[in-house]
Amino acid sequence: MSASEPPVSGERGSAPEGWTPIRSQPGVGTVYLVGAGPGDPGLMTVRAVELIARADVILFDKLIPESALVDARADAELIDVGKIGGGKQVPQDTTTTLVIEHARAGRSVVRLKGGDPFVFGRGGEEALACVAAGVPFEVVPAVTSGIAAPAYAGIPVTQRGVTSAVAFVTGHEDPDKPETLIDWPALAAFPGTLCFYMGIRTLDRIAEQLVAGGRPADEPAAVIMRGTYGDQRSVRGTLADIAERVRDAEIRAPAITVVGGVAALHDELGWLSEARPLGGLRIAVTRARAQASGIAATLAGLGASVIEAPAIRIEPLDTEIPALDPYGLVVFTSVNAVTQFFAGVADARVLSGTTVAAIGPGTVAELRRHGIAADIVPPRSISESVLEELTARGPWGRVLIPRAEEAREVLPDGLRAEGAQVDVLPLYRTVAEALTAEEREAALGADYVLFTSASSARYLHESAGTLDGPRIVSIGPVTSDAIRALGREVDVEACDHTPDGVVAALLADVSARGAADDRDQ
């Protein structure tokens, strides 16, 4: 059956016509219904991360953490089946059809959902479809946003002396149902906290129904938008005015609404400052997916809304590592060079007795992870600096430089000019990553875009046709020169040519611009 054939019917647990229910049929893959948590990637379970890294196929929602797919296999098939309220929709029946179809083809399938798969995640429907189709499945629970978002806003959903019960309620029922399944009078009488999912557009009605059912109009209420994300925002009020406050604050989905006495604890227990240095800013990161998660997490922790637009991909080359006995010096120019080098050798003993130089603290740290302490680390993370350092310590005999296939020749040419015999060992190439129109638009619509390499700037320009729009932050002079060659001036250049240096330069620029705005007012 192909994806274009009639999808799974909407009945609970029914299988598509022509599919015979089976149990443990040889060759049938397993479906994993995986919760990705509420947004903060640090809240994903170990099991979820493990399955993402192993899956053949991943069908993912829009509300998963931005970095959730960074560990997916390079050859895994990633299918966006996200649903956005009021926006583009992928029918649930189509999603279920794809899940079953890929499993029946013998593939390991991860159905990755924001939050918990069994809490308003339609995981139960998909599990029943697996049962009916004879496909084995596993459920991987997660932290649900109804608990996590309030917690990040300083609101415990239960609290001794305030409430000992909590109810989770959908604020957006199936519009095709003839009548509501929510017993509003009973819900209003519920003696505890009420947490509503997906209720922003119906907040007026929710408040009216609760008050009509007997809840006090002055009962505390709070709405948390994008809970646990870097750009989390919250609004507190009462049932009488919370809808108006939400509109005034321009709060949008996704959001959780909390009703009950615990909502009043927001001011006392708010441990996460929502007025963070990068709060309200959209920052585009153009690093390769496998490398973007660290800087993305740092930016999110500072309050930014991070847009991952990986303009490049690291592609290993099938290069044999030569015997290292003839080399008195090995120079590692990047983290990727270290990673690919050690993928081709038995262990760190191959570098015994060899002087090792490294460009940049990231490269130094990656070497240390493999048991090697770099002997020479230049003060600046550019080839000119390491050349100056090596020249001062020379002369050198035979030198090996593991690096990218295409790179500047400053270092090998400079060492050869000093009399060294230099062998360049290409271990990987940097290639353009295909960006979707949505990713390109999001990157160019950001407040800032960060470039940590010349290639990421060139490939984004090649994909989008321009770099105009956001303020540009460059990791260093080589990347800045490449950006200027593309017709754009660099707004900010890091003094420390590292990812941490890029973040520091960004923070300094945001602070300086904020101070200038204050002076102008």
TIZAGU-311020 format. One record per residue (C-alpha): x, y, z. Coordinates in steps of 0.25 Angstrom, whole numbers, always signed. Layout:
<sebas>
SEBA;X;Y;Z
...
</sebas>
This chain:
<sebas>
SEBA;+0;+0;+0
SEBA;+5;+14;-3
SEBA;+3;+27;+4
SEBA;-6;+31;-7
SEBA;-16;+20;-4
SEBA;-28;+22;+5
SEBA;-23;+25;+19
SEBA;-27;+18;+32
SEBA;-41;+20;+36
SEBA;-45;+29;+47
SEBA;-51;+18;+56
SEBA;-44;+14;+68
SEBA;-34;+3;+66
SEBA;-39;+0;+52
SEBA;-29;-5;+41
SEBA;-29;+0;+27
SEBA;-37;-9;+17
SEBA;-28;-20;+12
SEBA;-19;-21;+24
SEBA;-20;-34;+32
SEBA;-18;-33;+47
SEBA;-5;-41;+51
SEBA;+4;-43;+63
SEBA;+19;-42;+62
SEBA;+19;-45;+47
SEBA;+34;-47;+43
SEBA;+39;-34;+36
SEBA;+29;-25;+43
SEBA;+36;-13;+49
SEBA;+33;-7;+63
SEBA;+26;+6;+65
SEBA;+31;+15;+76
SEBA;+21;+25;+81
SEBA;+31;+35;+87
SEBA;+28;+47;+95
SEBA;+38;+58;+93
SEBA;+34;+66;+105
SEBA;+29;+81;+107
SEBA;+40;+88;+99
SEBA;+53;+89;+107
SEBA;+62;+79;+101
SEBA;+68;+76;+114
SEBA;+55;+70;+119
SEBA;+55;+59;+108
SEBA;+56;+45;+113
SEBA;+69;+37;+111
SEBA;+60;+26;+104
SEBA;+54;+36;+95
SEBA;+68;+41;+90
SEBA;+73;+27;+89
SEBA;+61;+23;+80
SEBA;+63;+36;+71
SEBA;+77;+32;+69
SEBA;+73;+18;+64
SEBA;+61;+20;+56
SEBA;+59;+17;+41
SEBA;+47;+27;+40
SEBA;+43;+38;+49
SEBA;+29;+45;+48
SEBA;+30;+57;+56
SEBA;+21;+68;+61
SEBA;+23;+83;+61
SEBA;+23;+85;+76
SEBA;+36;+76;+78
SEBA;+48;+83;+83
SEBA;+56;+90;+72
SEBA;+68;+81;+75
SEBA;+61;+68;+76
SEBA;+65;+62;+63
SEBA;+80;+66;+64
SEBA;+84;+51;+67
SEBA;+75;+45;+56
SEBA;+83;+36;+47
SEBA;+88;+43;+34
SEBA;+80;+33;+26
SEBA;+67;+33;+34
SEBA;+55;+38;+27
SEBA;+49;+50;+34
SEBA;+34;+53;+32
SEBA;+28;+66;+37
SEBA;+13;+62;+41
SEBA;+12;+74;+50
SEBA;-1;+81;+53
SEBA;-2;+96;+56
SEBA;-15;+102;+61
SEBA;-22;+110;+50
SEBA;-10;+107;+40
SEBA;-5;+96;+31
SEBA;-11;+82;+35
SEBA;-7;+68;+33
SEBA;-19;+59;+34
SEBA;-18;+49;+46
SEBA;-22;+38;+37
SEBA;-11;+41;+28
SEBA;-1;+41;+39
SEBA;-6;+27;+44
SEBA;-5;+21;+30
SEBA;+9;+25;+29
SEBA;+13;+20;+43
SEBA;+6;+6;+40
SEBA;+12;+6;+25
SEBA;+26;+8;+29
SEBA;+25;-2;+40
SEBA;+19;-12;+31
SEBA;+31;-10;+22
SEBA;+40;-15;+33
SEBA;+45;-1;+38
SEBA;+47;+4;+52
SEBA;+38;+16;+53
SEBA;+38;+27;+63
SEBA;+25;+35;+64
SEBA;+31;+47;+72
SEBA;+21;+56;+79
SEBA;+22;+69;+87
SEBA;+19;+66;+101
SEBA;+14;+52;+105
SEBA;+8;+43;+95
SEBA;-4;+39;+103
SEBA;-8;+53;+108
SEBA;-16;+60;+97
SEBA;-5;+54;+88
SEBA;-14;+44;+80
SEBA;-4;+33;+84
SEBA;-16;+24;+88
SEBA;-22;+25;+75
SEBA;-9;+21;+68
SEBA;-6;+10;+78
SEBA;-20;+4;+75
SEBA;-17;+5;+60
SEBA;-4;-3;+62
SEBA;-12;-13;+70
SEBA;-22;-15;+59
SEBA;-12;-15;+48
SEBA;-3;-25;+56
SEBA;+9;-16;+58
SEBA;+17;-17;+71
SEBA;+18;-4;+78
SEBA;+24;+3;+90
SEBA;+20;+15;+98
SEBA;+31;+25;+103
SEBA;+25;+35;+113
SEBA;+30;+49;+115
SEBA;+28;+61;+123
SEBA;+15;+67;+119
SEBA;+14;+82;+117
SEBA;+2;+83;+127
SEBA;+12;+80;+138
SEBA;+25;+86;+132
SEBA;+20;+99;+127
SEBA;+14;+103;+141
SEBA;+26;+98;+148
SEBA;+35;+107;+139
SEBA;+26;+119;+143
SEBA;+27;+116;+158
SEBA;+13;+110;+159
SEBA;+12;+96;+166
SEBA;+0;+89;+161
SEBA;-3;+83;+174
SEBA;+1;+90;+188
SEBA;-1;+86;+202
SEBA;-11;+95;+208
SEBA;-16;+100;+195
SEBA;-20;+88;+186
SEBA;-18;+73;+186
SEBA;-24;+70;+173
SEBA;-21;+74;+158
SEBA;-30;+72;+145
SEBA;-24;+72;+131
SEBA;-34;+77;+121
SEBA;-34;+80;+106
SEBA;-38;+94;+103
SEBA;-40;+90;+88
SEBA;-49;+79;+86
SEBA;-51;+72;+73
SEBA;-60;+82;+65
SEBA;-67;+71;+57
SEBA;-73;+65;+70
SEBA;-88;+69;+71
SEBA;-87;+73;+86
SEBA;-76;+75;+97
SEBA;-71;+63;+105
SEBA;-67;+73;+116
SEBA;-77;+74;+128
SEBA;-75;+88;+131
SEBA;-83;+89;+144
SEBA;-75;+77;+149
SEBA;-62;+83;+145
SEBA;-66;+96;+152
SEBA;-69;+88;+164
SEBA;-55;+80;+164
SEBA;-48;+83;+177
SEBA;-34;+86;+171
SEBA;-25;+92;+160
SEBA;-30;+92;+145
SEBA;-20;+91;+134
SEBA;-25;+94;+120
SEBA;-17;+90;+108
SEBA;-19;+97;+95
SEBA;-29;+107;+100
SEBA;-25;+121;+96
SEBA;-35;+123;+85
SEBA;-46;+118;+94
SEBA;-41;+125;+107
SEBA;-53;+134;+108
SEBA;-63;+123;+107
SEBA;-55;+114;+117
SEBA;-55;+126;+128
SEBA;-70;+128;+125
SEBA;-74;+113;+127
SEBA;-66;+112;+140
SEBA;-71;+125;+146
SEBA;-85;+120;+142
SEBA;-83;+107;+149
SEBA;-79;+113;+162
SEBA;-64;+117;+161
SEBA;-61;+131;+167
SEBA;-59;+141;+157
SEBA;-47;+146;+165
SEBA;-41;+132;+165
SEBA;-26;+133;+161
SEBA;-22;+129;+147
SEBA;-10;+129;+139
SEBA;-6;+126;+124
SEBA;+8;+121;+120
SEBA;+12;+122;+106
SEBA;+23;+113;+100
SEBA;+26;+108;+114
SEBA;+40;+103;+117
SEBA;+45;+109;+104
SEBA;+55;+120;+104
SEBA;+45;+131;+100
SEBA;+34;+126;+110
SEBA;+24;+137;+115
SEBA;+13;+137;+125
SEBA;+1;+145;+129
SEBA;-6;+145;+142
SEBA;-20;+150;+146
SEBA;-33;+144;+150
SEBA;-45;+137;+143
SEBA;-51;+150;+141
SEBA;-40;+157;+133
SEBA;-30;+146;+129
SEBA;-35;+146;+114
SEBA;-34;+161;+113
SEBA;-20;+161;+119
SEBA;-16;+150;+109
SEBA;-21;+158;+97
SEBA;-14;+170;+102
SEBA;-1;+163;+104
SEBA;-2;+156;+90
SEBA;-1;+142;+96
SEBA;-2;+132;+85
SEBA;-2;+116;+84
SEBA;+4;+108;+89
SEBA;+0;+111;+103
SEBA;-5;+105;+116
SEBA;-16;+111;+125
SEBA;-16;+109;+140
SEBA;-28;+112;+148
SEBA;-28;+111;+163
SEBA;-21;+116;+176
SEBA;-7;+111;+172
SEBA;-7;+121;+160
SEBA;-5;+132;+171
SEBA;+8;+126;+175
SEBA;+14;+131;+162
SEBA;+21;+143;+168
SEBA;+26;+136;+180
SEBA;+32;+124;+173
SEBA;+36;+129;+160
SEBA;+50;+124;+159
SEBA;+52;+125;+144
SEBA;+54;+140;+139
SEBA;+46;+143;+127
SEBA;+53;+156;+125
SEBA;+66;+149;+120
SEBA;+77;+156;+112
SEBA;+72;+150;+99
SEBA;+57;+150;+102
SEBA;+48;+153;+90
SEBA;+59;+152;+80
SEBA;+59;+142;+69
SEBA;+73;+136;+66
SEBA;+77;+128;+54
SEBA;+88;+117;+55
SEBA;+94;+112;+43
SEBA;+103;+101;+48
SEBA;+102;+87;+43
SEBA;+91;+80;+51
SEBA;+101;+71;+59
SEBA;+108;+83;+64
SEBA;+96;+93;+66
SEBA;+90;+87;+79
SEBA;+101;+93;+88
SEBA;+100;+107;+83
SEBA;+85;+106;+82
SEBA;+83;+102;+96
SEBA;+92;+113;+101
SEBA;+84;+123;+93
SEBA;+70;+117;+98
SEBA;+75;+118;+112
SEBA;+77;+133;+110
SEBA;+63;+135;+105
SEBA;+65;+134;+90
SEBA;+55;+128;+81
SEBA;+65;+119;+73
SEBA;+63;+116;+58
SEBA;+72;+105;+53
SEBA;+75;+107;+39
SEBA;+87;+97;+36
SEBA;+93;+102;+23
SEBA;+104;+92;+24
SEBA;+106;+77;+26
SEBA;+119;+70;+30
SEBA;+121;+58;+20
SEBA;+133;+49;+24
SEBA;+143;+44;+13
SEBA;+148;+30;+12
SEBA;+162;+34;+15
SEBA;+172;+24;+21
SEBA;+180;+30;+32
SEBA;+195;+28;+29
SEBA;+206;+22;+39
SEBA;+209;+34;+48
SEBA;+224;+30;+51
SEBA;+230;+40;+41
SEBA;+222;+52;+46
SEBA;+228;+60;+57
SEBA;+216;+70;+57
SEBA;+201;+68;+55
SEBA;+192;+80;+54
SEBA;+177;+79;+56
SEBA;+170;+90;+51
SEBA;+156;+87;+55
SEBA;+147;+79;+64
SEBA;+142;+71;+51
SEBA;+157;+68;+48
SEBA;+159;+62;+61
SEBA;+146;+54;+61
SEBA;+148;+48;+47
SEBA;+163;+45;+50
SEBA;+160;+37;+62
SEBA;+149;+30;+54
SEBA;+160;+24;+46
SEBA;+170;+20;+57
SEBA;+171;+9;+67
SEBA;+173;+19;+79
SEBA;+181;+31;+84
SEBA;+194;+23;+85
SEBA;+196;+26;+70
SEBA;+200;+40;+74
SEBA;+210;+35;+85
SEBA;+223;+43;+83
SEBA;+217;+53;+73
SEBA;+215;+68;+76
SEBA;+201;+72;+75
SEBA;+196;+86;+71
SEBA;+181;+90;+72
SEBA;+173;+102;+67
SEBA;+162;+107;+76
SEBA;+157;+102;+90
SEBA;+147;+93;+83
SEBA;+158;+85;+76
SEBA;+166;+85;+89
SEBA;+154;+79;+97
SEBA;+151;+69;+86
SEBA;+165;+64;+86
SEBA;+164;+63;+101
SEBA;+152;+55;+100
SEBA;+160;+45;+92
SEBA;+171;+45;+103
SEBA;+181;+55;+96
SEBA;+186;+68;+102
SEBA;+190;+78;+91
SEBA;+204;+82;+93
SEBA;+203;+95;+85
SEBA;+190;+104;+85
SEBA;+191;+118;+78
SEBA;+185;+130;+85
SEBA;+175;+132;+74
SEBA;+167;+122;+67
SEBA;+172;+125;+53
SEBA;+182;+119;+44
SEBA;+191;+131;+44
SEBA;+192;+130;+59
SEBA;+196;+116;+59
SEBA;+206;+118;+48
SEBA;+212;+129;+56
SEBA;+213;+120;+68
SEBA;+219;+108;+60
SEBA;+229;+117;+53
SEBA;+234;+122;+66
SEBA;+236;+108;+71
SEBA;+242;+102;+58
SEBA;+248;+97;+50
SEBA;+239;+85;+47
SEBA;+242;+73;+39
SEBA;+230;+66;+34
SEBA;+216;+71;+37
SEBA;+202;+65;+36
SEBA;+190;+74;+35
SEBA;+177;+66;+36
SEBA;+166;+76;+31
SEBA;+154;+78;+22
SEBA;+156;+75;+7
SEBA;+155;+90;+4
SEBA;+162;+99;+13
SEBA;+171;+111;+13
SEBA;+185;+108;+9
SEBA;+191;+119;+19
SEBA;+196;+108;+29
SEBA;+202;+98;+20
SEBA;+208;+108;+10
SEBA;+214;+116;+22
SEBA;+220;+104;+28
SEBA;+226;+99;+15
SEBA;+232;+113;+13
SEBA;+239;+110;+27
SEBA;+245;+97;+21
SEBA;+235;+87;+26
SEBA;+230;+76;+18
SEBA;+215;+77;+19
SEBA;+205;+66;+16
SEBA;+190;+70;+16
SEBA;+180;+59;+20
SEBA;+166;+62;+15
SEBA;+156;+55;+25
SEBA;+143;+62;+22
SEBA;+136;+72;+13
SEBA;+126;+82;+16
SEBA;+114;+82;+7
SEBA;+102;+90;+5
SEBA;+90;+85;+13
SEBA;+77;+87;+6
SEBA;+68;+97;+13
SEBA;+53;+97;+12
SEBA;+46;+110;+8
SEBA;+41;+111;+22
SEBA;+55;+110;+28
SEBA;+61;+120;+18
SEBA;+50;+130;+21
SEBA;+51;+128;+36
SEBA;+66;+130;+36
SEBA;+65;+143;+28
SEBA;+53;+148;+37
SEBA;+61;+146;+49
SEBA;+67;+158;+58
SEBA;+81;+152;+57
SEBA;+88;+141;+49
SEBA;+100;+134;+54
SEBA;+111;+130;+45
SEBA;+122;+121;+51
SEBA;+129;+118;+37
SEBA;+131;+124;+24
SEBA;+124;+112;+17
SEBA;+111;+114;+25
SEBA;+110;+128;+20
SEBA;+113;+124;+6
SEBA;+103;+113;+6
SEBA;+92;+121;+12
SEBA;+94;+131;+2
SEBA;+94;+121;-9
SEBA;+81;+115;-4
SEBA;+74;+128;-1
SEBA;+80;+138;-11
SEBA;+83;+148;-1
SEBA;+87;+150;+14
SEBA;+79;+163;+15
SEBA;+70;+164;+27
SEBA;+76;+160;+41
SEBA;+88;+166;+48
SEBA;+100;+157;+44
SEBA;+109;+152;+55
SEBA;+122;+146;+50
SEBA;+132;+136;+58
SEBA;+144;+143;+52
SEBA;+152;+151;+41
SEBA;+152;+139;+31
SEBA;+137;+137;+32
SEBA;+135;+152;+32
SEBA;+143;+153;+19
SEBA;+134;+143;+12
SEBA;+122;+150;+17
SEBA;+127;+163;+11
SEBA;+130;+156;-2
SEBA;+115;+153;-3
SEBA;+111;+167;-2
SEBA;+107;+168;+12
SEBA;+114;+176;+23
SEBA;+117;+169;+37
SEBA;+110;+175;+48
SEBA;+117;+168;+59
SEBA;+130;+160;+59
SEBA;+134;+152;+71
SEBA;+148;+155;+78
SEBA;+149;+141;+83
SEBA;+147;+132;+70
SEBA;+139;+121;+77
SEBA;+124;+118;+78
SEBA;+125;+124;+92
SEBA;+131;+136;+87
SEBA;+120;+138;+77
SEBA;+110;+137;+88
SEBA;+118;+147;+96
SEBA;+119;+157;+84
SEBA;+104;+155;+81
SEBA;+100;+158;+96
SEBA;+109;+171;+96
SEBA;+102;+176;+83
SEBA;+89;+174;+89
SEBA;+92;+181;+101
SEBA;+99;+192;+94
SEBA;+87;+194;+85
SEBA;+77;+193;+97
SEBA;+85;+204;+104
SEBA;+85;+213;+91
SEBA;+70;+211;+90
SEBA;+69;+216;+105
SEBA;+77;+228;+102
SEBA;+68;+232;+90
SEBA;+55;+231;+98
</sebas>
